[in-house]
Amino acid sequence: MEKTHGITGGVYLVLDPAQPIDLLLQKLEAALTGGVNAVQIWNNWDKETDKLTLIEAIGTLCRNYHVPLFINEEWQLLKQSLFLDGVHFDAIPNDYELIKKAVTRPFMAGITCSGDLNTVAWASKHQLNYVSFCAMFPSPSAGSCSIVMPEVVKEAHKTTSLPLFVSGGITPQNIIALKEKTPFDGVAVISGIMSANDPQKQVKIYKDALGIAQSV
């Protein structure tokens, strides 16, 4: 398989696997062409979905662009599919060391922080690959995430060298305002890209707002 890049920031795309598969893959490829830096499959499966088949289809596209693919919560799937590069935890797992032993291969990991800096400290201690703060703004896809104040992200930036992502209601417009209040390395987005008519163009708009230089 093609080697994927690590994760340092940029645009982190979260996919809803309940979306019609053909449309999902079409929009994903457009977003990858636009320069997405990481992809996650959200834990929102239809009962009829063949998870491993969809993971392979998504993973094949991601590999073509050297973009890492994460699975939300279901770390066991790392043992079943080499198309997955890592797992995203919604909260601190009780048995992370056992999980690492069970997977039996290197993998990346990230975690959601809903404002508790103890989560950031745990992520740093266990050498995770990134932390994502949810939610910065109200958003239907952010679920039950509480609103995180920019000051919390700013404090986290002082305590860890891990890449910090912000998520929940993120738009190109509020990225610019948020950057004035706190530093961060990237944004995690679902509908802001996947609901766009032109995901490729939309990714570039997000990257412009982040101040990421793009090749012509």
C-alpha positions in Angstrom: 0.0 0.0 0.0 1.0 3.6 -0.5 2.5 5.2 2.5 0.4 8.0 4.1 1.7 11.2 5.6 1.4 12.0 9.3 -1.0 14.6 10.7 0.2 18.1 11.6 -2.8 20.3 11.0 -4.9 21.6 8.1 -8.3 20.3 7.1 -9.5 17.1 8.8 -12.6 15.8 7.0 -15.1 13.7 8.9 -17.3 11.4 6.8 -20.8 10.2 7.6 -21.0 6.6 6.4 -24.8 6.7 6.4 -24.6 9.0 3.4 -25.3 7.3 0.0 -22.1 5.5 -0.9 -21.7 6.7 -4.5 -22.2 10.3 -3.4 -19.9 9.9 -0.4 -17.1 8.6 -2.5 -17.6 11.2 -5.2 -17.5 14.1 -2.8 -14.6 12.5 -0.9 -12.4 12.3 -4.0 -13.2 15.9 -4.8 -12.3 17.0 -1.3 -9.0 15.0 -1.5 -8.2 16.7 -4.7 -8.7 20.0 -2.9 -6.1 19.1 -0.3 -7.7 17.5 2.7 -5.1 16.5 5.2 -6.8 13.7 7.1 -10.1 11.7 7.0 -12.2 10.1 9.7 -15.1 7.7 9.3 -17.7 8.8 11.9 -19.4 6.1 14.0 -22.8 6.5 12.4 -23.3 3.3 10.3 -26.4 2.0 8.7 -27.1 -1.5 9.9 -27.0 -2.8 6.3 -23.5 -1.3 5.5 -20.6 -3.7 5.0 -18.1 -1.8 7.0 -15.0 -3.4 5.7 -16.0 -3.0 2.1 -16.8 0.7 2.6 -13.5 1.2 4.6 -11.6 -0.3 1.7 -13.3 2.0 -0.8 -12.6 5.1 1.3 -9.1 3.9 2.2 -8.2 3.3 -1.4 -9.0 6.9 -2.3 -7.2 8.2 0.7 -4.1 6.2 -0.1 -4.1 7.6 -3.6 -3.6 11.0 -2.0 -1.3 9.8 0.8 -3.9 11.0 3.4 -4.3 9.1 6.7 -7.7 7.4 7.4 -9.1 7.2 11.0 -12.0 5.2 12.3 -14.2 6.8 15.0 -14.1 4.7 18.3 -14.2 1.2 16.7 -10.5 0.5 17.2 -11.2 -3.3 16.7 -11.5 -2.5 12.9 -7.8 -1.7 12.9 -7.2 -5.4 13.3 -9.5 -6.2 10.3 -8.5 -3.6 7.8 -5.1 -2.3 6.8 -6.8 0.6 5.0 -7.2 2.2 8.4 -4.3 4.2 9.7 -5.6 5.2 13.1 -8.5 5.6 15.5 -10.2 8.7 16.9 -11.5 8.4 20.5 -14.5 10.5 21.7 -13.2 10.2 25.3 -10.2 8.7 27.2 -10.3 4.9 26.8 -9.9 2.9 30.0 -7.6 0.4 28.4 -5.4 2.2 25.9 -2.3 0.1 26.6 -4.3 -3.1 26.1 -5.7 -1.6 22.8 -2.2 -1.0 21.5 -1.2 -4.6 22.3 -4.4 -6.0 20.7 -4.0 -4.1 17.4 -0.4 -5.6 17.0 0.7 -2.9 14.5 1.6 0.7 14.7 -1.4 3.1 14.4 -2.2 6.8 14.9 -4.6 8.1 17.5 -6.5 11.3 18.3 -9.0 12.3 20.8 -11.9 14.8 21.3 -11.5 17.3 24.1 -14.7 19.0 25.3 -12.9 21.5 27.4 -11.2 19.4 30.0 -7.5 20.0 29.8 -6.9 16.7 31.6 -7.7 15.1 28.3 -5.0 17.1 26.6 -2.6 16.0 29.4 -3.5 12.4 28.9 -3.1 12.7 25.1 0.4 14.2 25.5 1.4 11.5 28.1 0.3 8.7 25.8 1.9 10.3 22.7 -1.3 10.6 20.6 -1.1 12.3 17.3 -3.6 15.2 17.8 -6.4 16.7 20.0 -9.7 18.0 18.6 -11.8 20.5 20.5 -15.5 20.1 20.2 -17.6 22.2 19.9 -16.3 25.7 19.2 -19.7 26.7 17.8 -23.2 25.2 17.8 -23.6 22.5 15.2 -26.1 19.7 14.7 -23.3 17.2 13.8 -21.5 18.1 17.1 -24.1 16.2 19.0 -23.9 16.6 22.7 -20.5 18.4 22.7 -20.5 21.3 25.1 -19.2 24.7 23.8 -15.5 25.1 24.2 -14.2 28.6 25.0 -11.2 29.8 22.9 -9.3 30.4 26.1 -9.3 26.6 26.7 -7.6 26.0 23.3 -5.2 28.8 24.0 -4.2 27.2 27.4 -3.8 23.8 25.8 -1.5 25.3 23.2 0.8 26.3 26.1 0.9 22.8 27.6 1.3 20.5 24.6 3.1 20.3 21.3 0.4 18.1 19.8 -1.5 19.4 16.8 -4.7 21.1 17.9 -7.8 21.0 15.8 -11.1 22.9 16.4 -14.5 21.5 15.3 -18.2 22.1 15.6 -19.8 24.7 13.4 -16.5 25.7 11.8 -16.8 27.9 8.7 -14.2 29.8 6.7 -15.6 33.0 8.2 -15.4 32.1 11.8 -11.9 30.5 11.4 -10.5 34.0 10.8 -12.2 35.4 14.0 -11.2 32.4 16.1 -7.5 32.7 15.0 -7.5 36.1 16.6 -8.4 34.6 20.0 -6.3 31.4 20.0 -3.7 29.5 18.0 -4.7 26.2 16.5 -3.3 23.9 13.8 -6.4 22.8 11.9 -10.1 22.4 11.6 -12.3 19.3 11.6 -15.3 19.6 9.3 -18.3 17.4 8.2 -21.1 19.2 6.5 -19.1 22.4 5.7 -17.4 20.4 3.0 -19.5 17.3 2.3 -22.7 19.4 1.8 -20.9 21.8 -0.6 -21.7 21.7 -4.3 -18.0 21.8 -5.0 -16.0 20.1 -2.1 -12.7 20.6 -3.9 -13.2 24.4 -4.0 -14.6 24.4 -0.5 -11.5 22.7 1.0 -9.3 25.3 -0.7 -11.5 28.1 0.9 -11.0 26.5 4.3 -7.2 26.3 3.7 -7.1 29.9 2.6 -8.9 30.9 5.9 -6.3 28.8 7.8 -3.5 30.6 6.0 -2.1 27.4 4.4 -0.1 28.0 1.3 -1.4 26.0 -1.7 0.2 24.9 -4.9 -1.2 26.4 -8.1 
